[in-house]
């Protein structure tokens, strides 16, 4: 596994039709900065709204995974997200001129080929994995769905499908490392049972269907009339049932291709957690609804774990990621209201900053004469400025933005901070940043002792500088 984040070297487009809409659409991958994650942009809509690839944005799982945010939607996201995970790409903007990701050949291989054709660029920020600390289960008794992720220092998948079908039987698929994705999983196509296909065709729900982009499993005897309808629907005269119990539109790429495709779907849907995980995922009889519910459960566990995480003790003498001058290139604050001296760490979910306290601070003249104490309100301001670095790292031109407090909750001052102390602030996102608004849990430490903690909501807003500024 790569230890640093990656994006692509240059943009690349693929064009095809949507399986359900039948509309021609162009999808363009564009490089994105560190900690950007996966985002979709609907360039065909006014304002070009952006939709974060986040499990909380899932609006439909009936036939594929659909995301909705900012008044826009994008559907059939699972294959393209699986391709990005399989290529170990962390940051990319996915532009679309339509609502549905093109189905292409029904797998993820053409997306993988497109990404590999432009190559990958390693970025400076480290990739932050969530190491699964204990088994996380999800089940649906009525559909006999069982899913679990177990601790493992890798990203491994095992999938079992059982549709009580004489054609499919019980199938298993597995990959022991995400590095096996291209060779073992990426080319595996979506599949559909004949009775489902006939229902979809009857209800005009598969307008972009191509006989070559899905495995059609024949689960009942086909009459001559049905065969005629299928030939008409797919504009072919030679439709028949192959010996494997599938239509002769395709040859299986793997004997267990349906199970491998289900594994592909799981990888794509779990990308919506927003954090790469290390663990062994095992799934029995999964589907998009179950995948999404499972992803939400994992995300909730990550959020809960971050809230109660034991604070790491940082060494303030190590070489910083950003020194004071670099901090001022990002934050709009200036002395005497700049309260962060350097940044030690920055990822897409947390930031660590340092404030050195000296007796030369102007406020010590009045707070308090003869008994100098670092004011709590300024500790909160320093914490917010640290968090501001995290939020501003999501825009390409931070110098054109200002940061504002919106809310502060659950503030606790646990010990006095005195001249000579060094406070190390860590701010962790409590949920994904949306429209420049971030909710963070902040903790300030002097040595091994927590001195202040708070939950903050902050916003960045664009500020157009005048020529006289």
C-alpha positions as CSV (number, residue, x, y, z in Angstrom):
1,X,0.0,0.0,0.0
2,X,1.2,3.5,-0.7
3,X,1.9,5.6,2.3
4,X,1.4,9.0,0.6
5,X,-1.7,10.4,-1.1
6,X,-1.9,10.2,-4.9
7,X,-3.7,12.0,-7.6
8,X,-3.4,11.6,-11.4
9,X,-0.9,13.5,-13.5
10,X,-3.4,15.0,-15.9
11,X,-7.0,14.9,-16.8
12,X,-8.5,12.1,-18.9
13,X,-12.0,11.6,-20.3
14,X,-14.2,8.5,-21.1
15,X,-17.4,8.6,-23.0
16,X,-20.4,6.2,-23.0
17,X,-24.0,5.9,-22.2
18,X,-25.9,5.6,-18.9
19,X,-27.3,2.1,-18.4
20,X,-30.6,3.4,-17.0
21,X,-31.0,6.7,-18.8
22,X,-29.5,5.8,-22.2
23,X,-28.0,9.3,-22.4
24,X,-24.6,9.9,-23.8
25,X,-22.3,11.3,-21.1
26,X,-18.6,12.3,-20.8
27,X,-16.8,11.6,-17.6
28,X,-13.6,13.5,-17.0
29,X,-11.1,12.7,-14.2
30,X,-9.2,15.8,-13.1
31,X,-6.2,16.0,-10.7
32,X,-7.1,17.3,-7.2
33,X,-5.0,18.7,-4.3
34,X,-4.1,16.8,-1.1
35,X,-7.0,15.9,1.2
36,X,-9.6,16.6,-1.5
37,X,-10.9,13.1,-1.7
38,X,-13.4,12.0,-4.3
39,X,-16.0,14.6,-5.6
40,X,-18.4,14.6,-8.5
41,X,-19.1,17.8,-10.5
42,X,-22.2,18.2,-12.7
43,X,-20.8,20.5,-15.4
44,X,-24.1,20.4,-17.3
45,X,-26.0,22.2,-14.5
46,X,-26.1,25.9,-13.6
47,X,-23.4,26.7,-11.1
48,X,-21.7,23.3,-11.7
49,X,-22.7,21.8,-8.3
50,X,-20.3,19.5,-6.5
51,X,-21.4,16.3,-4.9
52,X,-19.0,14.8,-2.3
53,X,-18.6,11.0,-2.6
54,X,-19.9,10.5,1.0
55,X,-22.1,7.8,2.3
56,X,-24.3,10.5,4.0
57,X,-25.1,11.8,0.5
58,X,-26.6,8.4,-0.8
59,X,-30.1,9.0,-1.9
60,X,-31.0,5.8,-3.7
61,X,-29.7,2.2,-3.9
62,X,-32.5,0.6,-5.9
63,X,-30.5,-0.3,-9.0
64,X,-27.2,1.3,-8.3
65,X,-25.8,3.8,-5.8
66,X,-27.0,7.4,-6.3
67,X,-25.5,10.5,-4.6
68,X,-27.4,13.7,-4.1
69,X,-26.1,17.1,-2.7
70,X,-26.4,20.8,-3.5
71,X,-29.5,20.2,-5.7
72,X,-27.8,17.7,-8.0
73,X,-27.5,13.9,-8.3
74,X,-25.1,11.4,-9.9
75,X,-26.0,7.8,-10.2
76,X,-24.2,4.5,-10.9
77,X,-21.2,5.7,-8.9
78,X,-19.9,2.3,-7.7
79,X,-17.8,1.2,-10.6
80,X,-15.9,4.4,-11.0
81,X,-15.2,4.7,-7.3
82,X,-14.0,1.1,-7.2
83,X,-11.6,1.9,-10.0
84,X,-10.2,4.8,-8.0
85,X,-9.8,2.7,-4.9
86,X,-8.2,-0.1,-7.0
87,X,-5.7,2.3,-8.4
88,X,-5.0,3.8,-5.0
89,X,-6.0,7.3,-6.1
90,X,-6.9,9.5,-3.1
91,X,-7.8,12.9,-4.7
92,X,-9.7,13.5,-7.9
93,X,-12.5,15.6,-9.3
94,X,-14.9,13.6,-11.4
95,X,-16.7,15.9,-13.9
96,X,-19.9,14.7,-15.6
97,X,-22.1,16.3,-18.3
98,X,-25.1,14.1,-17.3
99,X,-26.7,12.5,-14.3
100,X,-25.3,8.9,-14.8
101,X,-21.8,7.5,-14.9
102,X,-21.4,5.7,-18.2
103,X,-21.8,1.9,-17.9
104,X,-19.1,1.2,-20.5
105,X,-18.7,-2.6,-20.6
106,X,-20.4,-3.1,-17.2
107,X,-17.2,-3.3,-15.2
108,X,-14.5,-1.0,-13.9
109,X,-11.7,-1.9,-16.3
110,X,-12.1,0.9,-18.8
111,X,-11.9,3.4,-15.9
112,X,-8.8,1.7,-14.6
113,X,-7.2,1.8,-18.1
114,X,-8.0,5.5,-18.4
115,X,-6.5,6.4,-15.1
116,X,-3.3,4.3,-15.8
117,X,-3.0,5.9,-19.2
118,X,-2.2,9.3,-17.6
119,X,-0.2,8.0,-14.7
120,X,-0.2,8.9,-11.0
121,X,1.4,11.6,-9.0
122,X,2.5,11.1,-5.4
123,X,1.6,14.0,-3.1
124,X,3.3,15.2,0.1
125,X,0.5,14.5,2.5
126,X,0.4,11.1,4.1
127,X,-2.5,8.8,3.5
128,X,-4.4,8.3,6.8
129,X,-5.8,4.8,7.1
130,X,-8.3,3.8,9.7
131,X,-7.2,0.5,11.2
132,X,-10.2,-1.5,12.1
133,X,-9.8,-2.1,15.9
134,X,-12.4,-4.8,16.3
135,X,-15.0,-6.7,14.3
136,X,-17.8,-4.5,12.9
137,X,-20.9,-6.4,11.9
138,X,-24.0,-5.7,9.7
139,X,-26.8,-8.1,9.0
140,X,-30.3,-8.3,7.5
141,X,-32.2,-11.3,8.6
142,X,-34.9,-11.2,6.0
143,X,-32.4,-11.2,3.1
144,X,-29.8,-13.3,4.9
145,X,-27.2,-10.6,4.4
146,X,-24.1,-10.9,6.6
147,X,-21.2,-8.4,6.5
148,X,-18.3,-8.0,8.8
149,X,-14.9,-6.2,8.7
150,X,-12.2,-7.6,10.9
151,X,-8.8,-6.2,12.0
152,X,-6.0,-6.8,9.4
153,X,-3.0,-4.7,8.4
154,X,-4.1,-4.7,4.7
155,X,-7.3,-4.2,2.7
156,X,-8.7,-7.7,1.9
157,X,-12.1,-8.8,0.6
158,X,-14.1,-12.0,0.6
159,X,-17.5,-12.2,-1.0
160,X,-20.1,-15.0,-1.2
161,X,-23.3,-14.8,-3.3
162,X,-26.1,-17.3,-3.2
163,X,-29.3,-16.6,-5.1
164,X,-30.8,-20.0,-4.9
165,X,-30.1,-20.2,-8.7
166,X,-29.3,-23.5,-10.5
167,X,-27.1,-21.4,-12.8
168,X,-25.2,-19.4,-10.3
169,X,-25.3,-21.8,-7.3
170,X,-23.1,-20.4,-4.5
171,X,-20.1,-18.4,-5.7
172,X,-17.2,-17.0,-3.7
173,X,-14.6,-14.4,-4.7
174,X,-11.7,-12.9,-2.8
175,X,-8.7,-10.7,-3.2
176,X,-5.9,-10.7,-0.6
177,X,-4.7,-7.2,-1.3
178,X,-6.1,-4.1,-3.1
179,X,-3.1,-4.5,-5.4
180,X,-4.8,-7.4,-7.0
181,X,-7.8,-5.4,-8.0
182,X,-7.0,-4.8,-11.7
183,X,-6.0,-8.4,-12.4
184,X,-8.7,-10.1,-10.4
185,X,-11.7,-7.8,-10.1
186,X,-11.7,-4.7,-12.4
187,X,-12.9,-6.5,-15.6
188,X,-15.8,-8.3,-13.9
189,X,-19.1,-7.2,-15.4
190,X,-22.5,-6.5,-13.8
191,X,-25.0,-9.3,-14.1
192,X,-28.8,-9.5,-14.2
193,X,-31.3,-12.3,-14.0
194,X,-33.5,-12.7,-17.1
195,X,-36.7,-12.1,-15.2
196,X,-35.2,-8.8,-13.8
197,X,-34.0,-7.8,-17.3
198,X,-37.5,-8.4,-18.8
199,X,-39.1,-6.3,-16.0
200,X,-36.6,-3.5,-16.6
201,X,-37.2,-3.5,-20.3
202,X,-40.9,-3.6,-19.9
203,X,-40.8,-0.6,-17.6
204,X,-38.3,1.3,-19.9
205,X,-35.7,1.3,-17.0
206,X,-32.7,0.1,-19.0
207,X,-32.6,2.5,-21.9
208,X,-28.8,2.3,-22.2
209,X,-28.7,-1.4,-22.1
210,X,-26.3,-3.1,-24.5
211,X,-26.2,-6.8,-24.8
212,X,-22.4,-6.6,-24.3
213,X,-22.3,-4.8,-20.9
214,X,-24.0,-7.3,-18.7
215,X,-24.1,-11.0,-18.0
216,X,-27.7,-12.2,-18.4
217,X,-28.4,-15.2,-16.3
218,X,-31.3,-17.3,-17.6
219,X,-33.3,-18.5,-14.6
220,X,-36.3,-19.9,-16.4
221,X,-37.2,-21.5,-19.7
222,X,-37.5,-19.0,-22.5
223,X,-40.4,-19.2,-24.9
224,X,-40.1,-18.4,-28.6
225,X,-42.0,-15.2,-28.0
226,X,-39.7,-14.1,-25.2
227,X,-36.7,-14.9,-27.4
228,X,-38.2,-12.7,-30.2
229,X,-38.6,-9.9,-27.8
230,X,-35.1,-10.1,-26.6
231,X,-33.8,-10.2,-30.1
232,X,-35.8,-7.1,-30.9
233,X,-34.7,-5.3,-27.7
234,X,-31.0,-5.9,-28.4
235,X,-31.2,-5.7,-32.2
236,X,-29.7,-9.2,-32.7
237,X,-31.0,-12.3,-34.4
238,X,-28.7,-14.8,-32.8
239,X,-29.7,-14.5,-29.1
240,X,-29.7,-17.9,-27.4
241,X,-28.8,-19.6,-24.1
242,X,-25.2,-20.7,-23.8
243,X,-24.4,-23.9,-22.0
244,X,-23.4,-22.0,-18.9
245,X,-27.0,-20.9,-18.5
246,X,-26.4,-17.3,-19.6
247,X,-27.3,-15.5,-22.8
248,X,-24.7,-15.8,-25.5
249,X,-24.0,-12.1,-25.6
250,X,-20.7,-12.5,-23.7
251,X,-18.2,-15.1,-22.6
252,X,-17.5,-15.3,-18.9
253,X,-14.1,-13.8,-18.0
254,X,-14.0,-15.8,-14.9
255,X,-16.1,-18.8,-13.9
256,X,-17.2,-16.8,-10.8
257,X,-17.5,-13.5,-12.5
258,X,-20.8,-12.6,-10.8
259,X,-19.3,-13.0,-7.3
260,X,-16.3,-11.0,-8.4
261,X,-18.5,-8.2,-9.6
262,X,-20.3,-8.1,-6.3
263,X,-16.9,-7.7,-4.7
264,X,-16.3,-4.8,-7.1
265,X,-19.5,-3.2,-6.0
266,X,-18.6,-3.5,-2.3
267,X,-15.2,-1.8,-2.9
268,X,-16.9,1.1,-4.7
269,X,-19.7,1.5,-2.2
270,X,-17.3,1.4,0.8
271,X,-15.2,4.2,-0.8
272,X,-18.1,6.4,0.4
273,X,-16.8,6.0,4.0
274,X,-14.3,8.8,3.0
275,X,-11.4,7.2,4.8
276,X,-9.3,4.3,3.5
277,X,-9.5,1.4,5.9
278,X,-7.2,-1.5,6.8
279,X,-9.2,-4.6,7.5
280,X,-10.7,-7.8,6.1
281,X,-14.2,-7.3,4.7
282,X,-16.3,-10.4,4.4
283,X,-19.8,-10.3,2.8
284,X,-22.5,-12.8,2.2
285,X,-25.3,-11.9,-0.2
286,X,-24.5,-8.2,-0.4
287,X,-26.3,-5.5,-2.4
288,X,-26.1,-1.7,-2.7
289,X,-28.5,-1.0,0.1
290,X,-26.6,-3.4,2.5
291,X,-23.2,-2.0,1.3
292,X,-24.3,1.5,2.1
293,X,-25.8,0.6,5.5
294,X,-22.5,-1.2,6.3
295,X,-20.5,1.8,5.2
296,X,-22.5,4.1,7.4
297,X,-21.8,1.7,10.4
298,X,-18.1,1.8,9.7
299,X,-18.1,5.6,9.3
300,X,-20.0,5.9,12.6
301,X,-17.4,3.7,14.3
302,X,-14.6,5.9,12.9
303,X,-16.3,9.0,14.1
304,X,-16.9,7.6,17.6
305,X,-13.3,6.3,17.8
306,X,-11.9,9.7,16.9
307,X,-13.9,11.4,19.6
308,X,-12.5,9.2,22.3
309,X,-9.0,8.8,20.9
310,X,-6.2,9.0,23.4
311,X,-4.2,12.1,22.6
312,X,-0.9,11.6,20.8
313,X,2.1,13.3,22.4
314,X,3.8,15.5,19.8
315,X,7.3,16.7,19.8
316,X,7.2,20.5,19.2
317,X,10.9,20.5,18.2
318,X,10.5,18.4,15.1
319,X,10.8,20.1,11.7
320,X,7.3,21.6,11.0
321,X,5.2,21.0,7.9
322,X,4.6,24.8,7.8
323,X,6.7,27.4,9.6
324,X,5.3,30.8,10.7
325,X,5.9,32.4,7.3
326,X,4.1,29.5,5.5
327,X,1.3,29.7,8.0
328,X,0.8,33.4,7.1
329,X,0.6,32.3,3.4
330,X,-2.5,30.4,4.3
331,X,-4.2,32.1,7.2
332,X,-5.4,35.7,6.8
333,X,-4.5,36.6,10.4
334,X,-1.5,38.7,11.2
335,X,0.4,39.8,14.4
336,X,-0.7,40.7,16.9
337,X,-3.7,38.4,16.2
338,X,-1.8,35.5,14.8
339,X,-1.7,32.8,17.4
340,X,-0.2,29.8,15.6
341,X,3.6,29.5,15.1
342,X,3.8,26.4,13.0
343,X,1.9,23.3,11.7
344,X,3.3,19.8,12.5
345,X,0.8,17.6,10.7
346,X,-2.0,18.1,8.2
347,X,-4.3,15.4,6.6
348,X,-7.8,15.6,5.2
349,X,-9.3,14.9,8.6
350,X,-7.0,16.5,11.2
351,X,-4.4,19.2,11.7
352,X,-1.8,19.7,14.5
353,X,-0.5,23.2,15.3
354,X,1.9,24.8,17.8
355,X,1.6,28.0,19.9
356,X,4.7,29.1,21.9
357,X,3.7,31.2,24.9
358,X,6.2,34.0,25.9
359,X,5.9,36.8,28.5
360,X,6.3,39.2,25.6
361,X,2.7,38.7,24.6
362,X,0.9,42.1,24.9
363,X,-2.1,40.8,26.8
364,X,0.0,39.7,29.7
365,X,0.2,43.4,30.8
366,X,-3.4,43.1,31.9
367,X,-4.0,39.4,32.3
368,X,-2.9,39.5,35.0
369,X,-0.3,42.0,36.5
370,X,2.0,39.9,38.6
371,X,0.3,36.6,37.7
372,X,0.4,36.2,33.9
373,X,-2.1,33.6,32.6
374,X,-2.7,32.8,28.9
375,X,-6.4,33.9,28.4
376,X,-8.8,31.1,27.6
377,X,-10.5,33.0,24.9
378,X,-7.2,33.4,23.0
379,X,-6.6,29.6,23.5
380,X,-9.9,29.1,21.6
381,X,-8.8,31.6,19.0
382,X,-5.5,29.7,18.5
383,X,-7.4,26.4,18.3
384,X,-9.7,27.9,15.7
385,X,-6.8,29.2,13.7
386,X,-5.3,25.7,13.7
387,X,-8.6,24.4,12.4
388,X,-8.6,27.1,9.8
389,X,-5.5,25.7,8.2
390,X,-7.4,22.4,7.8
391,X,-10.4,24.1,6.2
392,X,-8.4,26.4,4.0
393,X,-6.4,23.4,2.7
394,X,-9.5,22.4,0.8
395,X,-9.4,25.4,-1.5
396,X,-6.7,26.1,-4.1
397,X,-6.3,29.8,-3.2
398,X,-6.5,30.2,0.6
399,X,-5.1,33.7,0.4
400,X,-8.5,34.8,-0.9
401,X,-10.5,33.5,2.0
402,X,-11.3,34.6,5.6
403,X,-12.3,32.3,8.4
404,X,-15.1,32.8,10.9
405,X,-16.4,31.2,14.1
406,X,-20.0,30.1,13.8
407,X,-20.4,28.1,17.1
408,X,-18.4,26.8,20.0
409,X,-19.7,24.0,22.3
410,X,-18.5,21.9,25.2
411,X,-15.6,24.1,26.1
412,X,-13.5,22.9,29.0
413,X,-10.4,24.7,30.5
414,X,-8.6,22.0,32.4
415,X,-5.4,23.8,33.5
416,X,-3.7,27.2,33.4
417,X,-1.3,28.0,30.6
418,X,1.6,30.2,31.6
419,X,4.5,32.0,29.9
420,X,7.1,29.5,28.8
421,X,4.5,26.8,27.9
422,X,4.0,25.4,24.5
423,X,0.5,24.4,23.5
424,X,0.0,21.8,20.8
425,X,-3.5,21.9,19.3
426,X,-5.1,19.0,17.4
427,X,-8.3,19.6,15.5
428,X,-10.2,16.6,14.1
429,X,-13.1,16.8,11.7
430,X,-16.3,15.5,13.3
431,X,-17.9,15.2,9.8
432,X,-16.9,16.0,6.2
433,X,-16.5,19.7,5.3
434,X,-19.5,21.0,3.4
435,X,-19.7,24.4,1.6
436,X,-16.7,25.6,3.6
437,X,-18.2,24.8,6.9
438,X,-16.3,22.5,9.3
439,X,-17.2,21.0,12.6
440,X,-14.2,20.0,14.6
441,X,-13.2,18.6,17.9
442,X,-10.2,20.5,19.2
443,X,-7.8,19.6,22.0
444,X,-4.9,21.7,23.3
445,X,-2.1,20.0,25.3
446,X,0.9,21.2,27.2
447,X,3.2,18.2,27.4
448,X,1.0,15.2,28.3
449,X,-1.6,17.3,29.9
450,X,-4.9,18.5,28.3
451,X,-5.4,22.2,29.0
452,X,-8.3,23.0,26.8
453,X,-10.9,21.2,24.6
454,X,-13.9,22.3,22.6
455,X,-16.1,21.5,19.7
456,X,-16.2,24.3,17.1
457,X,-18.0,25.1,13.9
458,X,-16.1,27.4,11.5
459,X,-16.6,28.7,8.0
460,X,-14.4,30.1,5.3
461,X,-15.8,32.7,3.0
462,X,-14.2,34.2,-0.1
463,X,-12.8,37.6,0.3
464,X,-11.9,39.6,-2.8
465,X,-9.0,41.9,-1.9
466,X,-9.0,45.5,-3.2
467,X,-6.1,47.1,-4.9
468,X,-5.3,49.2,-1.8
469,X,-5.0,46.1,0.4
